[in-house]
Amino acid sequence: MTRVLLVPGRSPAGPAHWMTLWAEAHPDYVWVRRRTTPDTDLEARVLALDAALAADPSPAVLVATSMGCLTVASWAAAHTGPVAAALLTVPPDVPITLTPLPFRAIVVGSRDDEHMTFARAREFAAVLGAEFVDAGAVGHLNTASGHGPWPLGERLLAQLLAG
């Protein structure tokens, strides 16, 4: 069975955030390094993701948002593990070295994200070798931009889980 690992952004996902709602609806989804305070330690985040992947040899689909996308990209550049695919939502425009991902990935970009322009989000996807999905004008896809439930994300995750 394919497992789902949730790789949160820098700030804690509050109770109405789509990731929190997904975790509540699916108790088998596993959080990777979920903190209650802002978490910008990329190295520690990558190590936590590596440990979560190493804890179970089953294939995993990674669901990452914001800084979680950088965590996944950084992990994939230096590690291997049982990753089947990744859903990377609204990555921030932070300078890190990117390399193509060795697994299927979908990058979701927003036309009005305050943390990365739409054009840069498309470039991020292209460098990673990922499919790009235009989510429209959804801000940073968080509760501040009006997102609790996120049906498009659920459909994209279902596609990745189906292979």
Accessible surface in RSA format (square Angstrom, percent):
REM  Atomic radii and reference values for relative SASA: ProtOr
REM  Chains: A
REM  Algorithm: Lee & Richards
REM  Probe-radius: 1.40
REM  Slices: 20
REM RES _ NUM      All-atoms   Total-Side   Main-Chain    Non-polar    All polar
REM                ABS   REL    ABS   REL    ABS   REL    ABS   REL    ABS   REL
RES MET A   1   182.85  94.7 121.07  80.1  61.79 147.1  97.92  83.2  84.93 112.5
RES THR A   2    40.92  29.1  28.39  28.8  12.53  29.9   5.87   7.9  35.04  53.0
RES ARG A   3    29.74  12.5  26.36  13.4   3.38   8.0  23.25  31.8   6.49   3.9
RES VAL A   4     5.06   3.3   3.54   3.2   1.51   3.6   3.54   3.1   1.51   4.1
RES LEU A   5     0.91   0.5   0.91   0.7   0.00   0.0   0.91   0.6   0.00   0.0
RES LEU A   6     0.00   0.0   0.00   0.0   0.00   0.0   0.00   0.0   0.00   0.0
RES VAL A   7     2.48   1.6   2.48   2.2   0.00   0.0   2.48   2.2   0.00   0.0
RES PRO A   8     6.90   5.0   6.90   6.3   0.00   0.0   6.90   5.7   0.00   0.0
RES GLY A   9     9.31  11.5   0.00   N/A   9.31  11.5   4.24  11.6   5.07  11.4
RES ARG A  10   108.21  45.4 105.66  53.9   2.55   6.1  28.19  38.5  80.02  48.5
RES SER A  11    51.62  43.6  41.82  55.8   9.80  22.6  33.20  70.7  18.42  25.8
RES PRO A  12    58.19  42.4  36.42  33.2  21.77  79.1  40.91  33.8  17.28 107.4
RES ALA A  13     8.01   7.4   3.00   4.6   5.01  11.4   5.24   7.4   2.76   7.3
RES GLY A  14    29.51  36.4   0.00   N/A  29.51  36.4  24.85  68.2   4.67  10.5
RES PRO A  15   115.39  84.1 107.12  97.6   8.27  30.1 109.36  90.3   6.04  37.5
RES ALA A  16    55.98  51.5  52.33  80.8   3.65   8.3  55.50  78.2   0.48   1.3
RES HIS A  17    14.54   7.9  14.54  10.1   0.00   0.0   7.25   7.5   7.28   8.5
RES TRP A  18     0.00   0.0   0.00   0.0   0.00   0.0   0.00   0.0   0.00   0.0
RES MET A  19     0.06   0.0   0.06   0.0   0.00   0.0   0.00   0.0   0.06   0.1
RES THR A  20     8.73   6.2   8.73   8.8   0.00   0.0   8.73  11.7   0.00   0.0
RES LEU A  21    53.83  30.0  49.49  35.4   4.34  10.9  50.12  35.2   3.71  10.0
RES TRP A  22    12.13   4.9  11.48   5.6   0.66   1.5  11.94   6.4   0.20   0.3
RES ALA A  23    16.39  15.1   9.09  14.0   7.30  16.6   9.85  13.9   6.55  17.3
RES GLU A  24   118.34  67.9  89.71  67.9  28.63  68.2  50.69  98.0  67.65  55.2
RES ALA A  25    72.34  66.5  39.59  61.1  32.75  74.5  50.84  71.6  21.49  56.9
RES HIS A  26    73.26  40.0  72.00  50.0   1.26   3.2  39.78  41.0  33.48  39.0
RES PRO A  27   121.95  88.9  91.10  83.0  30.85 112.1  97.95  80.9  24.01 149.2
RES ASP A  28    81.18  56.9  61.68  61.4  19.49  46.1  45.15 106.3  36.03  35.9
RES TYR A  29    26.18  12.2  15.80   9.0  10.37  27.0   7.11   5.3  19.07  23.5
RES VAL A  30    70.94  46.7  68.23  61.8   2.71   6.5  70.94  61.6   0.00   0.0
RES TRP A  31    53.73  21.6  34.58  16.7  19.16  45.0  30.04  16.0  23.70  38.4
RES VAL A  32     5.72   3.8   2.18   2.0   3.55   8.5   4.38   3.8   1.34   3.6
RES ARG A  33    67.80  28.5  45.27  23.1  22.53  53.6  20.76  28.4  47.04  28.5
RES ARG A  34   105.72  44.4  74.94  38.2  30.78  73.3  24.20  33.1  81.52  49.4
RES ARG A  35    96.13  40.4  86.28  44.0   9.85  23.5  27.09  37.0  69.04  41.8
RES THR A  36   129.01  91.8 105.72 107.2  23.29  55.5  81.42 109.4  47.59  71.9
RES THR A  37    72.13  51.3  70.88  71.9   1.25   3.0  62.60  84.1   9.53  14.4
RES PRO A  38    79.86  58.2  64.30  58.6  15.57  56.6  64.30  53.1  15.56  96.7
RES ASP A  39     5.74   4.0   3.68   3.7   2.06   4.9   4.61  10.8   1.13   1.1
RES THR A  40    87.34  62.1  69.72  70.7  17.63  42.0  35.93  48.3  51.41  77.7
RES ASP A  41    73.99  51.8  64.84  64.5   9.16  21.7  26.87  63.2  47.13  47.0
RES LEU A  42    44.66  24.9  41.14  29.4   3.51   8.8  41.14  28.9   3.51   9.5
RES GLU A  43   130.95  75.2 122.03  92.3   8.92  21.2  46.70  90.3  84.25  68.8
RES ALA A  44    23.46  21.6  18.78  29.0   4.68  10.7  20.70  29.1   2.76   7.3
RES ARG A  45     5.97   2.5   5.65   2.9   0.32   0.8   3.65   5.0   2.32   1.4
RES VAL A  46    14.78   9.7  14.78  13.4   0.00   0.0  14.78  12.8   0.00   0.0
RES LEU A  47   103.32  57.5  98.70  70.6   4.61  11.6  99.25  69.7   4.07  11.0
RES ALA A  48    29.39  27.0  16.89  26.1  12.50  28.4  25.25  35.6   4.15  11.0
RES LEU A  49     0.00   0.0   0.00   0.0   0.00   0.0   0.00   0.0   0.00   0.0
RES ASP A  50    40.22  28.2  40.10  39.9   0.12   0.3   0.64   1.5  39.58  39.5
RES ALA A  51    62.82  57.8  51.09  78.8  11.73  26.7  58.19  81.9   4.63  12.3
RES ALA A  52    21.33  19.6  10.77  16.6  10.55  24.0  19.18  27.0   2.14   5.7
RES LEU A  53     2.69   1.5   1.88   1.3   0.81   2.0   1.88   1.3   0.81   2.2
RES ALA A  54    83.93  77.2  45.86  70.8  38.07  86.6  57.34  80.8  26.59  70.4
RES ALA A  55    86.63  79.7  44.78  69.1  41.85  95.2  56.99  80.3  29.64  78.5
RES ASP A  56    48.64  34.1  47.77  47.5   0.87   2.1  13.88  32.7  34.76  34.7
RES PRO A  57   123.68  90.1 103.01  93.9  20.66  75.1 109.97  90.8  13.71  85.2
RES SER A  58    33.43  28.2  27.10  36.2   6.33  14.6   9.52  20.3  23.91  33.5
RES PRO A  59    61.84  45.1  61.39  56.0   0.45   1.6  61.84  51.1   0.00   0.0
RES ALA A  60     0.00   0.0   0.00   0.0   0.00   0.0   0.00   0.0   0.00   0.0
RES VAL A  61     0.53   0.3   0.53   0.5   0.00   0.0   0.53   0.5   0.00   0.0
RES LEU A  62     0.00   0.0   0.00   0.0   0.00   0.0   0.00   0.0   0.00   0.0
RES VAL A  63     0.00   0.0   0.00   0.0   0.00   0.0   0.00   0.0   0.00   0.0
RES ALA A  64     0.00   0.0   0.00   0.0   0.00   0.0   0.00   0.0   0.00   0.0
RES THR A  65     9.33   6.6   9.33   9.5   0.00   0.0   6.80   9.1   2.53   3.8
RES SER A  66    16.18  13.7  16.18  21.6   0.00   0.0   6.06  12.9  10.13  14.2
RES MET A  67    23.88  12.4  23.88  15.8   0.00   0.0  16.33  13.9   7.54  10.0
RES GLY A  68     0.00   0.0   0.00   N/A   0.00   0.0   0.00   0.0   0.00   0.0
RES CYS A  69     0.00   0.0   0.00   0.0   0.00   0.0   0.00   0.0   0.00   0.0
RES LEU A  70     2.94   1.6   2.94   2.1   0.00   0.0   2.94   2.1   0.00   0.0
RES THR A  71     0.59   0.4   0.59   0.6   0.00   0.0   0.59   0.8   0.00   0.0
RES VAL A  72     0.00   0.0   0.00   0.0   0.00   0.0   0.00   0.0   0.00   0.0
RES ALA A  73     2.65   2.4   0.48   0.7   2.17   4.9   0.48   0.7   2.17   5.8
RES SER A  74    25.26  21.3  17.50  23.4   7.76  17.9  15.96  34.0   9.30  13.0
RES TRP A  75     2.94   1.2   2.94   1.4   0.00   0.0   2.94   1.6   0.00   0.0
RES ALA A  76    13.61  12.5   0.93   1.4  12.69  28.9   1.23   1.7  12.38  32.8
RES ALA A  77    55.58  51.1  20.08  31.0  35.50  80.8  22.83  32.2  32.75  86.8
RES ALA A  78    78.22  71.9  41.23  63.6  36.99  84.1  51.86  73.0  26.36  69.8
RES HIS A  79    51.41  28.1  40.41  28.1  11.01  28.2  32.04  33.0  19.37  22.5
RES THR A  80   130.24  92.6 107.08 108.6  23.16  55.2  77.31 103.8  52.93  80.0
RES GLY A  81    39.09  48.2   0.00   N/A  39.09  48.2  17.70  48.6  21.39  47.9
RES PRO A  82    40.56  29.6  25.30  23.1  15.26  55.5  40.04  33.1   0.53   3.3
RES VAL A  83    18.95  12.5   0.82   0.7  18.13  43.7   1.49   1.3  17.46  47.4
RES ALA A  84    49.29  45.3  26.24  40.5  23.05  52.4  35.68  50.2  13.61  36.1
RES ALA A  85     3.47   3.2   3.47   5.4   0.00   0.0   3.47   4.9   0.00   0.0
RES ALA A  86     0.00   0.0   0.00   0.0   0.00   0.0   0.00   0.0   0.00   0.0
RES LEU A  87     0.00   0.0   0.00   0.0   0.00   0.0   0.00   0.0   0.00   0.0
RES LEU A  88     0.00   0.0   0.00   0.0   0.00   0.0   0.00   0.0   0.00   0.0
RES THR A  89     0.00   0.0   0.00   0.0   0.00   0.0   0.00   0.0   0.00   0.0
RES VAL A  90     1.29   0.8   0.05   0.0   1.24   3.0   1.29   1.1   0.00   0.0
RES PRO A  91     0.70   0.5   0.43   0.4   0.27   1.0   0.43   0.4   0.27   1.7
RES PRO A  92    15.39  11.2  14.87  13.6   0.52   1.9  14.87  12.3   0.52   3.3
RES ASP A  93    62.30  43.6  39.90  39.7  22.40  53.0  10.84  25.5  51.46  51.3
RES VAL A  94    70.99  46.7  62.81  56.9   8.18  19.7  63.16  54.9   7.83  21.2
RES PRO A  95   127.60  93.0 100.41  91.5  27.19  98.8 109.98  90.8  17.62 109.5
RES ILE A  96    48.14  27.4  20.55  15.3  27.59  66.5  31.05  22.4  17.09  46.4
RES THR A  97   116.25  82.7  97.28  98.6  18.97  45.2  67.34  90.4  48.92  73.9
RES LEU A  98    42.51  23.7  22.69  16.2  19.82  49.8  23.52  16.5  19.00  51.1
RES THR A  99    55.33  39.4  53.61  54.3   1.72   4.1  49.03  65.9   6.30   9.5
RES PRO A 100    99.83  72.8  86.29  78.7  13.54  49.2  86.29  71.2  13.54  84.2
RES LEU A 101    19.85  11.1   1.29   0.9  18.56  46.7   1.39   1.0  18.46  49.7
RES PRO A 102   100.42  73.2  56.82  51.8  43.60 158.5  71.37  58.9  29.04 180.5
RES PHE A 103    24.98  12.5   7.25   4.5  17.73  46.1  18.67  11.3   6.31  18.0
RES ARG A 104   106.43  44.7  91.17  46.5  15.27  36.3  61.48  84.0  44.95  27.2
RES ALA A 105     3.34   3.1   0.69   1.1   2.65   6.0   0.69   1.0   2.65   7.0
RES ILE A 106     0.00   0.0   0.00   0.0   0.00   0.0   0.00   0.0   0.00   0.0
RES VAL A 107     0.00   0.0   0.00   0.0   0.00   0.0   0.00   0.0   0.00   0.0
RES VAL A 108     0.00   0.0   0.00   0.0   0.00   0.0   0.00   0.0   0.00   0.0
RES GLY A 109     0.51   0.6   0.00   N/A   0.51   0.6   0.51   1.4   0.00   0.0
RES SER A 110     1.86   1.6   0.00   0.0   1.86   4.3   0.00   0.0   1.86   2.6
RES ARG A 111   137.49  57.7 111.59  56.9  25.91  61.7  34.80  47.6 102.69  62.2
RES ASP A 112    80.01  56.0  58.28  58.0  21.74  51.4  38.89  91.5  41.12  41.0
RES ASP A 113    15.46  10.8   2.59   2.6  12.87  30.4   0.87   2.0  14.59  14.6
RES GLU A 114   123.24  70.8  82.87  62.7  40.37  96.1  59.64 115.4  63.60  51.9
RES HIS A 115    89.87  49.1  77.77  54.1  12.10  31.0  48.66  50.1  41.21  48.0
RES MET A 116    10.97   5.7   5.18   3.4   5.78  13.8   8.87   7.5   2.10   2.8
RES THR A 117    83.87  59.7  76.67  77.7   7.21  17.2  80.64 108.3   3.23   4.9
RES PHE A 118    32.73  16.4  29.06  18.0   3.66   9.5  29.06  17.6   3.66  10.5
RES ALA A 119    61.77  56.8  55.94  86.3   5.83  13.3  59.40  83.6   2.37   6.3
RES ARG A 120   100.82  42.3 100.25  51.1   0.57   1.4  32.42  44.3  68.40  41.5
RES ALA A 121     3.24   3.0   3.24   5.0   0.00   0.0   3.24   4.6   0.00   0.0
RES ARG A 122   124.71  52.4 120.11  61.2   4.60  10.9  29.54  40.4  95.17  57.7
RES GLU A 123    85.55  49.1  82.89  62.7   2.65   6.3  38.13  73.7  47.42  38.7
RES PHE A 124     9.92   5.0   6.44   4.0   3.48   9.1   9.38   5.7   0.54   1.5
RES ALA A 125     0.19   0.2   0.19   0.3   0.00   0.0   0.19   0.3   0.00   0.0
RES ALA A 126    75.12  69.1  48.49  74.8  26.63  60.6  58.15  81.9  16.96  44.9
RES VAL A 127    72.21  47.5  61.07  55.3  11.14  26.8  68.71  59.7   3.50   9.5
RES LEU A 128     1.40   0.8   0.04   0.0   1.37   3.4   0.04   0.0   1.37   3.7
RES GLY A 129    64.67  79.7   0.00   N/A  64.67  79.7  31.09  85.3  33.58  75.2
RES ALA A 130    15.85  14.6   0.00   0.0  15.85  36.1   2.03   2.9  13.82  36.6
RES GLU A 131    83.38  47.9  68.64  51.9  14.74  35.1  43.42  84.0  39.96  32.6
RES PHE A 132    42.72  21.4  15.88   9.8  26.84  69.8  15.88   9.6  26.84  76.8
RES VAL A 133    25.10  16.5  21.70  19.6   3.39   8.2  25.10  21.8   0.00   0.0
RES ASP A 134    59.96  42.0  35.28  35.1  24.68  58.4  20.95  49.3  39.01  38.9
RES ALA A 135    18.00  16.5   0.34   0.5  17.66  40.2   2.83   4.0  15.17  40.2
RES GLY A 136    23.91  29.5   0.00   N/A  23.91  29.5  23.51  64.5   0.41   0.9
RES ALA A 137    76.28  70.1  43.02  66.4  33.26  75.7  43.02  60.6  33.26  88.1
RES VAL A 138    21.60  14.2  18.83  17.0   2.77   6.7  21.60  18.8   0.00   0.0
RES GLY A 139    10.41  12.8   0.00   N/A  10.41  12.8   8.52  23.4   1.89   4.2
RES HIS A 140    15.97   8.7  14.37  10.0   1.60   4.1  12.24  12.6   3.74   4.3
RES LEU A 141     0.31   0.2   0.00   0.0   0.31   0.8   0.00   0.0   0.31   0.8
RES ASN A 142    35.38  24.4  35.38  34.2   0.00   0.0  11.75  28.3  23.63  22.8
RES THR A 143    63.51  45.2  46.92  47.6  16.59  39.5  20.21  27.1  43.31  65.5
RES ALA A 144   100.28  92.2  55.86  86.2  44.42 101.1  68.25  96.1  32.03  84.8
RES SER A 145    42.33  35.8  13.09  17.5  29.24  67.3  24.93  53.1  17.39  24.4
RES GLY A 146    67.96  83.8   0.00   N/A  67.96  83.8  37.61 103.2  30.35  68.0
RES HIS A 147    30.44  16.6  29.90  20.8   0.54   1.4  16.33  16.8  14.11  16.4
RES GLY A 148    12.03  14.8   0.00   N/A  12.03  14.8   5.36  14.7   6.67  14.9
RES PRO A 149    99.24  72.3  87.13  79.4  12.11  44.0  89.55  73.9   9.69  60.2
RES TRP A 150     9.81   3.9   9.65   4.7   0.16   0.4   6.88   3.7   2.93   4.8
RES PRO A 151    79.15  57.7  77.38  70.5   1.78   6.5  78.74  65.0   0.42   2.6
RES LEU A 152    46.63  26.0  45.05  32.2   1.58   4.0  45.05  31.6   1.58   4.2
RES GLY A 153     0.00   0.0   0.00   N/A   0.00   0.0   0.00   0.0   0.00   0.0
RES GLU A 154    84.01  48.2  77.57  58.7   6.44  15.3  24.52  47.4  59.48  48.6
RES ARG A 155   139.53  58.6 134.87  68.8   4.66  11.1  68.35  93.4  71.18  43.1
RES LEU A 156     7.66   4.3   7.66   5.5   0.00   0.0   7.66   5.4   0.00   0.0
RES LEU A 157     6.91   3.8   6.91   4.9   0.00   0.0   6.91   4.9   0.00   0.0
RES ALA A 158    56.97  52.4  48.99  75.6   7.98  18.2  53.33  75.1   3.64   9.6
RES GLN A 159    88.81  49.7  80.55  58.9   8.27  19.7  36.55  77.8  52.27  39.6
RES LEU A 160     6.57   3.7   0.08   0.1   6.48  16.3   0.32   0.2   6.25  16.8
RES LEU A 161    66.40  37.0  43.05  30.8  23.35  58.7  43.64  30.7  22.76  61.2
RES ALA A 162    93.09  85.6  48.99  75.6  44.10 100.3  61.47  86.6  31.62  83.8
RES GLY A 163    87.20 107.5   0.00   N/A  87.20 107.5  43.42 119.2  43.78  98.1
END  Absolute sums over single chains surface
CHAIN  1 A     7323.0       5427.5       1895.6       4465.6       2857.4
END  Absolute sums over all chains
TOTAL          7323.0       5427.5       1895.6       4465.6       2857.4
